[in-house]
Structure formats: C-alpha cells, structure tokens
Amino acid sequence: MRTFDNSPENAVAWQDSALPRDYGSYGPMVVEHLSKGDKLAEQLIRESAEDAAMMIRVLHQRGANQCALVGGLSEFVMPWLPENVASIATLPQGDAMHGALLMAAKLI
C-alpha cells in the first residue's frame, strides 16, 4: 500500500488504468516475501496456481497434451500446481514466435 500512499482509493484508481505489466511489476515483491514465509505471498501464489490449474484442465479437456505457463511468476507457480495438472504443465521452451513457427510447421 506504500506505493499508493496507503490509500485504498489510490489503489482502486490505479487498477482502472493498470496494464498486465503494471500488475506484473509486483511479482518480484511477491516472490521475495514468499521466500521469507509470508502467508499473504503464499496465498497469492496458491491462488495463481489454482487459477492456472483450472485453465489447464479446460485446455486438456479440449485436446491439449501440454500447456506452457508464461509470465514472470510461472516458475514459482509450477510447484504449487495440483499433481493431476503438474504433468500437463510446462515452462516454455522458447518465445511466442518460436511456438508459432512450430505450430505452422505442423500444419504444413
């Protein structure tokens, strides 16, 4: 809350124009606090893992054999995934362009 001068109103106003990278800028702080055993940081990572697991399950049901987690917190979320999803999840082997080229090659 220090970022927002300890004002909930400022925090709410910020979220109206915040972009994904703005939210992502808090990732290192979450990871730092997670490493110190902070319960709120653990809750945030746990909830992120639950959200990712829900999306992975849906993608798997629709035919995806593997799903790559992307974003700055991916490597920290992976250990928190439920076992039945962890075998489907992976970290990316390249960037988005690399993935698009692999997909295109399979179609040709």
PDB file as gemmi writes it, atoms N, CA and C in Angstrom:
CRYST1    1.000    1.000    1.000  90.00  90.00  90.00 P 1                      
ATOM      1  N   MET A   1       0.821  -1.207   0.000  1.00  0.00           N  
ATOM      2  CA  MET A   1       0.000   0.000   0.000  1.00  0.00           C  
ATOM      3  C   MET A   1       0.859   1.264   0.000  1.00  0.00           C  
ATOM      4  N   ARG A   2       2.155   1.096   0.390  1.00  0.00           N  
ATOM      5  CA  ARG A   2       3.033   2.273   0.352  1.00  0.00           C  
ATOM      6  C   ARG A   2       3.061   2.890  -1.046  1.00  0.00           C  
ATOM      7  N   THR A   3       3.015   2.039  -2.062  1.00  0.00           N  
ATOM      8  CA  THR A   3       3.018   2.511  -3.452  1.00  0.00           C  
ATOM      9  C   THR A   3       1.869   3.482  -3.702  1.00  0.00           C  
ATOM     10  N   PHE A   4       0.785   3.279  -2.984  1.00  0.00           N  
ATOM     11  CA  PHE A   4      -0.422   4.084  -3.178  1.00  0.00           C  
ATOM     12  C   PHE A   4      -0.644   5.053  -2.018  1.00  0.00           C  
ATOM     13  N   ASP A   5       0.427   5.444  -1.360  1.00  0.00           N  
ATOM     14  CA  ASP A   5       0.350   6.357  -0.215  1.00  0.00           C  
ATOM     15  C   ASP A   5      -0.620   5.864   0.850  1.00  0.00           C  
ATOM     16  N   ASN A   6      -0.659   4.521   1.020  1.00  0.00           N  
ATOM     17  CA  ASN A   6      -1.544   3.881   1.994  1.00  0.00           C  
ATOM     18  C   ASN A   6      -3.006   4.269   1.816  1.00  0.00           C  
ATOM     19  N   SER A   7      -3.386   4.539   0.571  1.00  0.00           N  
ATOM     20  CA  SER A   7      -4.752   4.962   0.279  1.00  0.00           C  
ATOM     21  C   SER A   7      -5.464   3.918  -0.587  1.00  0.00           C  
ATOM     22  N   PRO A   8      -6.495   3.265  -0.045  1.00  0.00           N  
ATOM     23  CA  PRO A   8      -7.268   2.326  -0.864  1.00  0.00           C  
ATOM     24  C   PRO A   8      -7.864   2.995  -2.104  1.00  0.00           C  
ATOM     25  N   GLU A   9      -8.235   4.257  -1.969  1.00  0.00           N  
ATOM     26  CA  GLU A   9      -8.796   4.981  -3.105  1.00  0.00           C  
ATOM     27  C   GLU A   9      -7.777   5.096  -4.241  1.00  0.00           C  
ATOM     28  N   ASN A  10      -6.521   5.370  -3.876  1.00  0.00           N  
ATOM     29  CA  ASN A  10      -5.458   5.453  -4.888  1.00  0.00           C  
ATOM     30  C   ASN A  10      -5.230   4.093  -5.551  1.00  0.00           C  
ATOM     31  N   ALA A  11      -5.319   3.040  -4.769  1.00  0.00           N  
ATOM     32  CA  ALA A  11      -5.137   1.692  -5.313  1.00  0.00           C  
ATOM     33  C   ALA A  11      -6.248   1.361  -6.299  1.00  0.00           C  
ATOM     34  N   VAL A  12      -7.469   1.701  -5.961  1.00  0.00           N  
ATOM     35  CA  VAL A  12      -8.602   1.451  -6.855  1.00  0.00           C  
ATOM     36  C   VAL A  12      -8.470   2.288  -8.121  1.00  0.00           C  
ATOM     37  N   ALA A  13      -8.080   3.529  -7.989  1.00  0.00           N  
ATOM     38  CA  ALA A  13      -7.888   4.394  -9.160  1.00  0.00           C  
ATOM     39  C   ALA A  13      -6.788   3.832 -10.066  1.00  0.00           C  
ATOM     40  N   TRP A  14      -5.730   3.305  -9.475  1.00  0.00           N  
ATOM     41  CA  TRP A  14      -4.626   2.720 -10.247  1.00  0.00           C  
ATOM     42  C   TRP A  14      -5.103   1.553 -11.095  1.00  0.00           C  
ATOM     43  N   GLN A  15      -5.928   0.693 -10.514  1.00  0.00           N  
ATOM     44  CA  GLN A  15      -6.339  -0.501 -11.242  1.00  0.00           C  
ATOM     45  C   GLN A  15      -7.213  -0.177 -12.447  1.00  0.00           C  
ATOM     46  N   ASP A  16      -7.827   0.997 -12.468  1.00  0.00           N  
ATOM     47  CA  ASP A  16      -8.648   1.382 -13.615  1.00  0.00           C  
ATOM     48  C   ASP A  16      -7.832   1.547 -14.889  1.00  0.00           C  
ATOM     49  N   SER A  17      -6.558   1.907 -14.749  1.00  0.00           N  
ATOM     50  CA  SER A  17      -5.722   2.112 -15.937  1.00  0.00           C  
ATOM     51  C   SER A  17      -4.519   1.179 -15.987  1.00  0.00           C  
ATOM     52  N   ALA A  18      -4.386   0.295 -15.006  1.00  0.00           N  
ATOM     53  CA  ALA A  18      -3.226  -0.592 -14.942  1.00  0.00           C  
ATOM     54  C   ALA A  18      -3.266  -1.625 -16.065  1.00  0.00           C  
ATOM     55  N   LEU A  19      -2.100  -1.883 -16.622  1.00  0.00           N  
ATOM     56  CA  LEU A  19      -1.926  -2.888 -17.665  1.00  0.00           C  
ATOM     57  C   LEU A  19      -1.347  -4.156 -17.029  1.00  0.00           C  
ATOM     58  N   PRO A  20      -1.393  -5.287 -17.739  1.00  0.00           N  
ATOM     59  CA  PRO A  20      -0.818  -6.506 -17.170  1.00  0.00           C  
ATOM     60  C   PRO A  20       0.618  -6.322 -16.678  1.00  0.00           C  
ATOM     61  N   ARG A  21       1.422  -5.561 -17.401  1.00  0.00           N  
ATOM     62  CA  ARG A  21       2.811  -5.358 -16.955  1.00  0.00           C  
ATOM     63  C   ARG A  21       2.866  -4.574 -15.642  1.00  0.00           C  
ATOM     64  N   ASP A  22       1.869  -3.729 -15.391  1.00  0.00           N  
ATOM     65  CA  ASP A  22       1.826  -2.987 -14.128  1.00  0.00           C  
ATOM     66  C   ASP A  22       1.584  -3.946 -12.964  1.00  0.00           C  
ATOM     67  N   TYR A  23       0.649  -4.872 -13.156  1.00  0.00           N  
ATOM     68  CA  TYR A  23       0.422  -5.883 -12.125  1.00  0.00           C  
ATOM     69  C   TYR A  23       1.656  -6.761 -11.986  1.00  0.00           C  
ATOM     70  N   GLY A  24       2.241  -7.131 -13.116  1.00  0.00           N  
ATOM     71  CA  GLY A  24       3.425  -7.981 -13.113  1.00  0.00           C  
ATOM     72  C   GLY A  24       4.614  -7.367 -12.401  1.00  0.00           C  
ATOM     73  N   SER A  25       4.650  -6.048 -12.342  1.00  0.00           N  
ATOM     74  CA  SER A  25       5.781  -5.396 -11.676  1.00  0.00           C  
ATOM     75  C   SER A  25       5.827  -5.726 -10.181  1.00  0.00           C  
ATOM     76  N   TYR A  26       4.739  -6.236  -9.636  1.00  0.00           N  
ATOM     77  CA  TYR A  26       4.709  -6.623  -8.224  1.00  0.00           C  
ATOM     78  C   TYR A  26       5.186  -8.057  -8.009  1.00  0.00           C  
ATOM     79  N   GLY A  27       5.405  -8.792  -9.096  1.00  0.00           N  
ATOM     80  CA  GLY A  27       5.853 -10.179  -8.993  1.00  0.00           C  
ATOM     81  C   GLY A  27       7.106 -10.365  -8.164  1.00  0.00           C  
ATOM     82  N   PRO A  28       8.178  -9.609  -8.427  1.00  0.00           N  
ATOM     83  CA  PRO A  28       9.392  -9.794  -7.622  1.00  0.00           C  
ATOM     84  C   PRO A  28       9.158  -9.574  -6.127  1.00  0.00           C  
ATOM     85  N   MET A  29       8.272  -8.661  -5.790  1.00  0.00           N  
ATOM     86  CA  MET A  29       7.977  -8.409  -4.378  1.00  0.00           C  
ATOM     87  C   MET A  29       7.268  -9.619  -3.766  1.00  0.00           C  
ATOM     88  N   VAL A  30       6.338 -10.211  -4.527  1.00  0.00           N  
ATOM     89  CA  VAL A  30       5.629 -11.391  -4.038  1.00  0.00           C  
ATOM     90  C   VAL A  30       6.621 -12.531  -3.817  1.00  0.00           C  
ATOM     91  N   VAL A  31       7.506 -12.748  -4.791  1.00  0.00           N  
ATOM     92  CA  VAL A  31       8.496 -13.825  -4.688  1.00  0.00           C  
ATOM     93  C   VAL A  31       9.431 -13.592  -3.504  1.00  0.00           C  
ATOM     94  N   GLU A  32       9.851 -12.361  -3.319  1.00  0.00           N  
ATOM     95  CA  GLU A  32      10.726 -12.049  -2.187  1.00  0.00           C  
ATOM     96  C   GLU A  32      10.056 -12.401  -0.865  1.00  0.00           C  
ATOM     97  N   HIS A  33       8.789 -11.993  -0.737  1.00  0.00           N  
ATOM     98  CA  HIS A  33       8.079 -12.259   0.508  1.00  0.00           C  
ATOM     99  C   HIS A  33       7.738 -13.739   0.666  1.00  0.00           C  
ATOM    100  N   LEU A  34       7.504 -14.422  -0.457  1.00  0.00           N  
ATOM    101  CA  LEU A  34       7.261 -15.864  -0.404  1.00  0.00           C  
ATOM    102  C   LEU A  34       8.475 -16.580   0.175  1.00  0.00           C  
ATOM    103  N   SER A  35       9.656 -16.164  -0.249  1.00  0.00           N  
ATOM    104  CA  SER A  35      10.886 -16.803   0.240  1.00  0.00           C  
ATOM    105  C   SER A  35      11.102 -16.557   1.730  1.00  0.00           C  
ATOM    106  N   LYS A  36      10.435 -15.555   2.280  1.00  0.00           N  
ATOM    107  CA  LYS A  36      10.543 -15.250   3.710  1.00  0.00           C  
ATOM    108  C   LYS A  36       9.419 -15.888   4.520  1.00  0.00           C  
ATOM    109  N   GLY A  37       8.586 -16.700   3.841  1.00  0.00           N  
ATOM    110  CA  GLY A  37       7.496 -17.375   4.534  1.00  0.00           C  
ATOM    111  C   GLY A  37       6.263 -16.529   4.745  1.00  0.00           C  
ATOM    112  N   ASP A  38       6.133 -15.436   4.012  1.00  0.00           N  
ATOM    113  CA  ASP A  38       4.977 -14.546   4.156  1.00  0.00           C  
ATOM    114  C   ASP A  38       3.697 -15.269   3.722  1.00  0.00           C  
ATOM    115  N   LYS A  39       2.707 -15.305   4.592  1.00  0.00           N  
ATOM    116  CA  LYS A  39       1.455 -16.032   4.332  1.00  0.00           C  
ATOM    117  C   LYS A  39       0.628 -15.399   3.218  1.00  0.00           C  
ATOM    118  N   LEU A  40       0.625 -14.090   3.114  1.00  0.00           N  
ATOM    119  CA  LEU A  40      -0.135 -13.446   2.037  1.00  0.00           C  
ATOM    120  C   LEU A  40       0.492 -13.750   0.681  1.00  0.00           C  
ATOM    121  N   ALA A  41       1.820 -13.714   0.603  1.00  0.00           N  
ATOM    122  CA  ALA A  41       2.504 -14.057  -0.646  1.00  0.00           C  
ATOM    123  C   ALA A  41       2.201 -15.509  -1.019  1.00  0.00           C  
ATOM    124  N   GLU A  42       2.209 -16.394  -0.027  1.00  0.00           N  
ATOM    125  CA  GLU A  42       1.874 -17.799  -0.287  1.00  0.00           C  
ATOM    126  C   GLU A  42       0.447 -17.925  -0.802  1.00  0.00           C  
ATOM    127  N   GLN A  43      -0.468 -17.178  -0.220  1.00  0.00           N  
ATOM    128  CA  GLN A  43      -1.866 -17.215  -0.662  1.00  0.00           C  
ATOM    129  C   GLN A  43      -1.977 -16.738  -2.114  1.00  0.00           C  
ATOM    130  N   LEU A  44      -1.256 -15.676  -2.465  1.00  0.00           N  
ATOM    131  CA  LEU A  44      -1.294 -15.171  -3.841  1.00  0.00           C  
ATOM    132  C   LEU A  44      -0.764 -16.211  -4.830  1.00  0.00           C  
ATOM    133  N   ILE A  45       0.330 -16.862  -4.490  1.00  0.00           N  
ATOM    134  CA  ILE A  45       0.898 -17.893  -5.364  1.00  0.00           C  
ATOM    135  C   ILE A  45      -0.042 -19.088  -5.433  1.00  0.00           C  
ATOM    136  N   ARG A  46      -0.582 -19.482  -4.313  1.00  0.00           N  
ATOM    137  CA  ARG A  46      -1.512 -20.622  -4.273  1.00  0.00           C  
ATOM    138  C   ARG A  46      -2.741 -20.330  -5.143  1.00  0.00           C  
ATOM    139  N   GLU A  47      -3.297 -19.142  -5.034  1.00  0.00           N  
ATOM    140  CA  GLU A  47      -4.464 -18.782  -5.845  1.00  0.00           C  
ATOM    141  C   GLU A  47      -4.103 -18.698  -7.323  1.00  0.00           C  
ATOM    142  N   SER A  48      -2.911 -18.214  -7.632  1.00  0.00           N  
ATOM    143  CA  SER A  48      -2.458 -18.188  -9.021  1.00  0.00           C  
ATOM    144  C   SER A  48      -2.360 -19.601  -9.569  1.00  0.00           C  
ATOM    145  N   ALA A  49      -1.854 -20.520  -8.759  1.00  0.00           N  
ATOM    146  CA  ALA A  49      -1.748 -21.918  -9.170  1.00  0.00           C  
ATOM    147  C   ALA A  49      -3.130 -22.539  -9.382  1.00  0.00           C  
ATOM    148  N   GLU A  50      -4.069 -22.213  -8.525  1.00  0.00           N  
ATOM    149  CA  GLU A  50      -5.433 -22.727  -8.683  1.00  0.00           C  
ATOM    150  C   GLU A  50      -6.063 -22.200  -9.968  1.00  0.00           C  
ATOM    151  N   ASP A  51      -5.860 -20.919 -10.259  1.00  0.00           N  
ATOM    152  CA  ASP A  51      -6.388 -20.335 -11.499  1.00  0.00           C  
ATOM    153  C   ASP A  51      -5.749 -20.993 -12.721  1.00  0.00           C  
ATOM    154  N   ALA A  52      -4.429 -21.172 -12.673  1.00  0.00           N  
ATOM    155  CA  ALA A  52      -3.724 -21.808 -13.785  1.00  0.00           C  
ATOM    156  C   ALA A  52      -4.213 -23.241 -13.964  1.00  0.00           C  
ATOM    157  N   ALA A  53      -4.395 -23.965 -12.867  1.00  0.00           N  
ATOM    158  CA  ALA A  53      -4.858 -25.353 -12.932  1.00  0.00           C  
ATOM    159  C   ALA A  53      -6.233 -25.438 -13.587  1.00  0.00           C  
ATOM    160  N   MET A  54      -7.106 -24.510 -13.258  1.00  0.00           N  
ATOM    161  CA  MET A  54      -8.440 -24.501 -13.847  1.00  0.00           C  
ATOM    162  C   MET A  54      -8.347 -24.329 -15.373  1.00  0.00           C  
ATOM    163  N   MET A  55      -7.504 -23.407 -15.830  1.00  0.00           N  
ATOM    164  CA  MET A  55      -7.347 -23.182 -17.269  1.00  0.00           C  
ATOM    165  C   MET A  55      -6.690 -24.377 -17.949  1.00  0.00           C  
ATOM    166  N   ILE A  56      -5.691 -24.957 -17.296  1.00  0.00           N  
ATOM    167  CA  ILE A  56      -5.004 -26.119 -17.865  1.00  0.00           C  
ATOM    168  C   ILE A  56      -5.961 -27.289 -18.010  1.00  0.00           C  
ATOM    169  N   ARG A  57      -6.808 -27.525 -17.016  1.00  0.00           N  
ATOM    170  CA  ARG A  57      -7.786 -28.620 -17.101  1.00  0.00           C  
ATOM    171  C   ARG A  57      -8.709 -28.440 -18.303  1.00  0.00           C  
ATOM    172  N   VAL A  58      -9.189 -27.229 -18.504  1.00  0.00           N  
ATOM    173  CA  VAL A  58     -10.087 -26.961 -19.637  1.00  0.00           C  
ATOM    174  C   VAL A  58      -9.354 -27.190 -20.954  1.00  0.00           C  
ATOM    175  N   LEU A  59      -8.134 -26.689 -21.064  1.00  0.00           N  
ATOM    176  CA  LEU A  59      -7.363 -26.884 -22.291  1.00  0.00           C  
ATOM    177  C   LEU A  59      -7.077 -28.360 -22.530  1.00  0.00           C  
ATOM    178  N   HIS A  60      -6.797 -29.091 -21.471  1.00  0.00           N  
ATOM    179  CA  HIS A  60      -6.543 -30.531 -21.585  1.00  0.00           C  
ATOM    180  C   HIS A  60      -7.802 -31.266 -22.057  1.00  0.00           C  
ATOM    181  N   GLN A  61      -8.945 -30.892 -21.517  1.00  0.00           N  
ATOM    182  CA  GLN A  61     -10.212 -31.498 -21.928  1.00  0.00           C  
ATOM    183  C   GLN A  61     -10.503 -31.222 -23.410  1.00  0.00           C  
ATOM    184  N   ARG A  62      -9.960 -30.122 -23.905  1.00  0.00           N  
ATOM    185  CA  ARG A  62     -10.171 -29.758 -25.315  1.00  0.00           C  
ATOM    186  C   ARG A  62      -9.059 -30.275 -26.221  1.00  0.00           C  
ATOM    187  N   GLY A  63      -8.182 -31.108 -25.684  1.00  0.00           N  
ATOM    188  CA  GLY A  63      -7.207 -31.780 -26.522  1.00  0.00           C  
ATOM    189  C   GLY A  63      -5.748 -31.388 -26.363  1.00  0.00           C  
ATOM    190  N   ALA A  64      -5.445 -30.436 -25.533  1.00  0.00           N  
ATOM    191  CA  ALA A  64      -4.043 -30.039 -25.347  1.00  0.00           C  
ATOM    192  C   ALA A  64      -3.319 -31.093 -24.512  1.00  0.00           C  
ATOM    193  N   ASN A  65      -2.194 -31.562 -25.021  1.00  0.00           N  
ATOM    194  CA  ASN A  65      -1.406 -32.546 -24.281  1.00  0.00           C  
ATOM    195  C   ASN A  65      -0.495 -31.883 -23.256  1.00  0.00           C  
ATOM    196  N   GLN A  66      -0.060 -30.676 -23.564  1.00  0.00           N  
ATOM    197  CA  GLN A  66       0.783 -29.894 -22.662  1.00  0.00           C  
ATOM    198  C   GLN A  66       0.365 -28.443 -22.741  1.00  0.00           C  
ATOM    199  N   CYS A  67       0.560 -27.751 -21.646  1.00  0.00           N  
ATOM    200  CA  CYS A  67       0.274 -26.323 -21.578  1.00  0.00           C  
ATOM    201  C   CYS A  67       1.476 -25.624 -20.945  1.00  0.00           C  
ATOM    202  N   ALA A  68       1.965 -24.606 -21.620  1.00  0.00           N  
ATOM    203  CA  ALA A  68       3.102 -23.851 -21.094  1.00  0.00           C  
ATOM    204  C   ALA A  68       2.603 -22.685 -20.264  1.00  0.00           C  
ATOM    205  N   LEU A  69       3.127 -22.574 -19.061  1.00  0.00           N  
ATOM    206  CA  LEU A  69       2.843 -21.418 -18.216  1.00  0.00           C  
ATOM    207  C   LEU A  69       3.786 -20.298 -18.642  1.00  0.00           C  
ATOM    208  N   VAL A  70       3.239 -19.128 -18.843  1.00  0.00           N  
ATOM    209  CA  VAL A  70       4.068 -17.998 -19.241  1.00  0.00           C  
ATOM    210  C   VAL A  70       3.912 -16.876 -18.226  1.00  0.00           C  
ATOM    211  N   GLY A  71       4.890 -16.007 -18.190  1.00  0.00           N  
ATOM    212  CA  GLY A  71       4.856 -14.881 -17.273  1.00  0.00           C  
ATOM    213  C   GLY A  71       5.928 -15.013 -16.212  1.00  0.00           C  
ATOM    214  N   GLY A  72       6.193 -13.923 -15.576  1.00  0.00           N  
ATOM    215  CA  GLY A  72       7.292 -13.849 -14.623  1.00  0.00           C  
ATOM    216  C   GLY A  72       7.150 -14.717 -13.390  1.00  0.00           C  
ATOM    217  N   LEU A  73       5.933 -15.103 -13.040  1.00  0.00           N  
ATOM    218  CA  LEU A  73       5.738 -15.921 -11.840  1.00  0.00           C  
ATOM    219  C   LEU A  73       5.598 -17.408 -12.150  1.00  0.00           C  
ATOM    220  N   SER A  74       5.652 -17.773 -13.426  1.00  0.00           N  
ATOM    221  CA  SER A  74       5.402 -19.165 -13.826  1.00  0.00           C  
ATOM    222  C   SER A  74       6.244 -20.165 -13.067  1.00  0.00           C  
ATOM    223  N   GLU A  75       7.542 -19.923 -12.980  1.00  0.00           N  
ATOM    224  CA  GLU A  75       8.410 -20.896 -12.310  1.00  0.00           C  
ATOM    225  C   GLU A  75       8.100 -21.018 -10.826  1.00  0.00           C  
ATOM    226  N   PHE A  76       7.505 -19.988 -10.244  1.00  0.00           N  
ATOM    227  CA  PHE A  76       7.157 -20.032  -8.826  1.00  0.00           C  
ATOM    228  C   PHE A  76       5.778 -20.665  -8.616  1.00  0.00           C  
ATOM    229  N   VAL A  77       4.936 -20.606  -9.645  1.00  0.00           N  
ATOM    230  CA  VAL A  77       3.600 -21.197  -9.576  1.00  0.00           C  
ATOM    231  C   VAL A  77       3.667 -22.707  -9.798  1.00  0.00           C  
ATOM    232  N   MET A  78       4.567 -23.168 -10.658  1.00  0.00           N  
ATOM    233  CA  MET A  78       4.651 -24.594 -11.021  1.00  0.00           C  
ATOM    234  C   MET A  78       4.644 -25.528  -9.809  1.00  0.00           C  
ATOM    235  N   PRO A  79       5.450 -25.285  -8.784  1.00  0.00           N  
ATOM    236  CA  PRO A  79       5.459 -26.223  -7.645  1.00  0.00           C  
ATOM    237  C   PRO A  79       4.145 -26.272  -6.868  1.00  0.00           C  
ATOM    238  N   TRP A  80       3.287 -25.303  -7.068  1.00  0.00           N  
ATOM    239  CA  TRP A  80       2.025 -25.232  -6.327  1.00  0.00           C  
ATOM    240  C   TRP A  80       0.864 -25.851  -7.096  1.00  0.00           C  
ATOM    241  N   LEU A  81       1.110 -26.298  -8.328  1.00  0.00           N  
ATOM    242  CA  LEU A  81       0.045 -26.911  -9.121  1.00  0.00           C  
ATOM    243  C   LEU A  81      -0.336 -28.265  -8.538  1.00  0.00           C  
ATOM    244  N   PRO A  82      -1.630 -28.612  -8.596  1.00  0.00           N  
ATOM    245  CA  PRO A  82      -2.040 -29.944  -8.145  1.00  0.00           C  
ATOM    246  C   PRO A  82      -1.367 -31.022  -9.004  1.00  0.00           C  
ATOM    247  N   GLU A  83      -1.147 -32.196  -8.418  1.00  0.00           N  
ATOM    248  CA  GLU A  83      -0.457 -33.277  -9.121  1.00  0.00           C  
ATOM    249  C   GLU A  83      -1.096 -33.634 -10.455  1.00  0.00           C  
ATOM    250  N   ASN A  84      -2.432 -33.667 -10.494  1.00  0.00           N  
ATOM    251  CA  ASN A  84      -3.108 -34.082 -11.716  1.00  0.00           C  
ATOM    252  C   ASN A  84      -2.960 -33.067 -12.853  1.00  0.00           C  
ATOM    253  N   VAL A  85      -2.436 -31.917 -12.567  1.00  0.00           N  
ATOM    254  CA  VAL A  85      -2.227 -30.884 -13.585  1.00  0.00           C  
ATOM    255  C   VAL A  85      -0.736 -30.687 -13.858  1.00  0.00           C  
ATOM    256  N   ALA A  86       0.080 -30.928 -12.869  1.00  0.00           N  
ATOM    257  CA  ALA A  86       1.518 -30.678 -12.986  1.00  0.00           C  
ATOM    258  C   ALA A  86       2.145 -31.452 -14.139  1.00  0.00           C  
ATOM    259  N   SER A  87       1.625 -32.653 -14.429  1.00  0.00           N  
ATOM    260  CA  SER A  87       2.190 -33.454 -15.520  1.00  0.00           C  
ATOM    261  C   SER A  87       1.864 -32.870 -16.896  1.00  0.00           C  
ATOM    262  N   ILE A  88       0.876 -32.018 -16.970  1.00  0.00           N  
ATOM    263  CA  ILE A  88       0.468 -31.391 -18.233  1.00  0.00           C  
ATOM    264  C   ILE A  88       1.167 -30.045 -18.410  1.00  0.00           C  
ATOM    265  N   ALA A  89       1.503 -29.408 -17.308  1.00  0.00           N  
ATOM    266  CA  ALA A  89       2.087 -28.066 -17.338  1.00  0.00           C  
ATOM    267  C   ALA A  89       3.583 -28.127 -17.603  1.00  0.00           C  
ATOM    268  N   THR A  90       4.070 -27.116 -18.290  1.00  0.00           N  
ATOM    269  CA  THR A  90       5.490 -26.998 -18.566  1.00  0.00           C  
ATOM    270  C   THR A  90       5.845 -25.521 -18.660  1.00  0.00           C  
ATOM    271  N   LEU A  91       7.110 -25.243 -18.559  1.00  0.00           N  
ATOM    272  CA  LEU A  91       7.587 -23.886 -18.823  1.00  0.00           C  
ATOM    273  C   LEU A  91       7.910 -23.803 -20.307  1.00  0.00           C  
ATOM    274  N   PRO A  92       7.799 -22.644 -20.924  1.00  0.00           N  
ATOM    275  CA  PRO A  92       8.048 -22.532 -22.358  1.00  0.00           C  
ATOM    276  C   PRO A  92       9.487 -22.885 -22.733  1.00  0.00           C  
ATOM    277  N   GLN A  93       9.628 -23.466 -23.923  1.00  0.00           N  
ATOM    278  CA  GLN A  93      10.948 -23.819 -24.441  1.00  0.00           C  
ATOM    279  C   GLN A  93      11.505 -22.716 -25.335  1.00  0.00           C  
ATOM    280  N   GLY A  94      10.701 -21.698 -25.590  1.00  0.00           N  
ATOM    281  CA  GLY A  94      11.110 -20.583 -26.431  1.00  0.00           C  
ATOM    282  C   GLY A  94      10.118 -19.452 -26.272  1.00  0.00           C  
ATOM    283  N   ASP A  95      10.219 -18.469 -27.151  1.00  0.00           N  
ATOM    284  CA  ASP A  95       9.283 -17.346 -27.079  1.00  0.00           C  
ATOM    285  C   ASP A  95       8.046 -17.626 -27.940  1.00  0.00           C  
ATOM    286  N   ALA A  96       7.134 -16.686 -27.979  1.00  0.00           N  
ATOM    287  CA  ALA A  96       5.879 -16.863 -28.708  1.00  0.00           C  
ATOM    288  C   ALA A  96       6.119 -17.086 -30.202  1.00  0.00           C  
ATOM    289  N   MET A  97       7.078 -16.397 -30.781  1.00  0.00           N  
ATOM    290  CA  MET A  97       7.365 -16.575 -32.208  1.00  0.00           C  
ATOM    291  C   MET A  97       7.833 -17.997 -32.485  1.00  0.00           C  
ATOM    292  N   HIS A  98       8.682 -18.514 -31.628  1.00  0.00           N  
ATOM    293  CA  HIS A  98       9.167 -19.888 -31.775  1.00  0.00           C  
ATOM    294  C   HIS A  98       7.985 -20.867 -31.754  1.00  0.00           C  
ATOM    295  N   GLY A  99       7.080 -20.678 -30.820  1.00  0.00           N  
ATOM    296  CA  GLY A  99       5.895 -21.533 -30.730  1.00  0.00           C  
ATOM    297  C   GLY A  99       5.009 -21.427 -31.962  1.00  0.00           C  
ATOM    298  N   ALA A 100       4.833 -20.223 -32.451  1.00  0.00           N  
ATOM    299  CA  ALA A 100       4.015 -20.027 -33.653  1.00  0.00           C  
ATOM    300  C   ALA A 100       4.644 -20.727 -34.853  1.00  0.00           C  
ATOM    301  N   LEU A 101       5.956 -20.663 -34.978  1.00  0.00           N  
ATOM    302  CA  LEU A 101       6.646 -21.333 -36.078  1.00  0.00           C  
ATOM    303  C   LEU A 101       6.517 -22.854 -35.972  1.00  0.00           C  
ATOM    304  N   LEU A 102       6.617 -23.385 -34.765  1.00  0.00           N  
ATOM    305  CA  LEU A 102       6.433 -24.830 -34.578  1.00  0.00           C  
ATOM    306  C   LEU A 102       5.022 -25.255 -34.959  1.00  0.00           C  
ATOM    307  N   MET A 103       4.039 -24.465 -34.560  1.00  0.00           N  
ATOM    308  CA  MET A 103       2.646 -24.780 -34.907  1.00  0.00           C  
ATOM    309  C   MET A 103       2.440 -24.709 -36.416  1.00  0.00           C  
ATOM    310  N   ALA A 104       2.992 -23.695 -37.052  1.00  0.00           N  
ATOM    311  CA  ALA A 104       2.861 -23.555 -38.501  1.00  0.00           C  
ATOM    312  C   ALA A 104       3.508 -24.730 -39.224  1.00  0.00           C  
ATOM    313  N   ALA A 105       4.664 -25.150 -38.746  1.00  0.00           N  
ATOM    314  CA  ALA A 105       5.366 -26.271 -39.375  1.00  0.00           C  
ATOM    315  C   ALA A 105       4.533 -27.559 -39.302  1.00  0.00           C  
ATOM    316  N   LYS A 106       3.810 -27.748 -38.222  1.00  0.00           N  
ATOM    317  CA  LYS A 106       2.965 -28.934 -38.079  1.00  0.00           C  
ATOM    318  C   LYS A 106       1.794 -28.908 -39.039  1.00  0.00           C  
ATOM    319  N   LEU A 107       1.355 -27.721 -39.438  1.00  0.00           N  
ATOM    320  CA  LEU A 107       0.227 -27.581 -40.335  1.00  0.00           C  
ATOM    321  C   LEU A 107       0.600 -27.762 -41.796  1.00  0.00           C  
ATOM    322  N   ILE A 108       1.876 -27.622 -42.075  1.00  0.00           N  
ATOM    323  CA  ILE A 108       2.317 -27.701 -43.470  1.00  0.00           C  
ATOM    324  C   ILE A 108       2.579 -29.124 -43.874  1.00  0.00           C  
TER     325      ILE A 108                                                      
END                                                                             
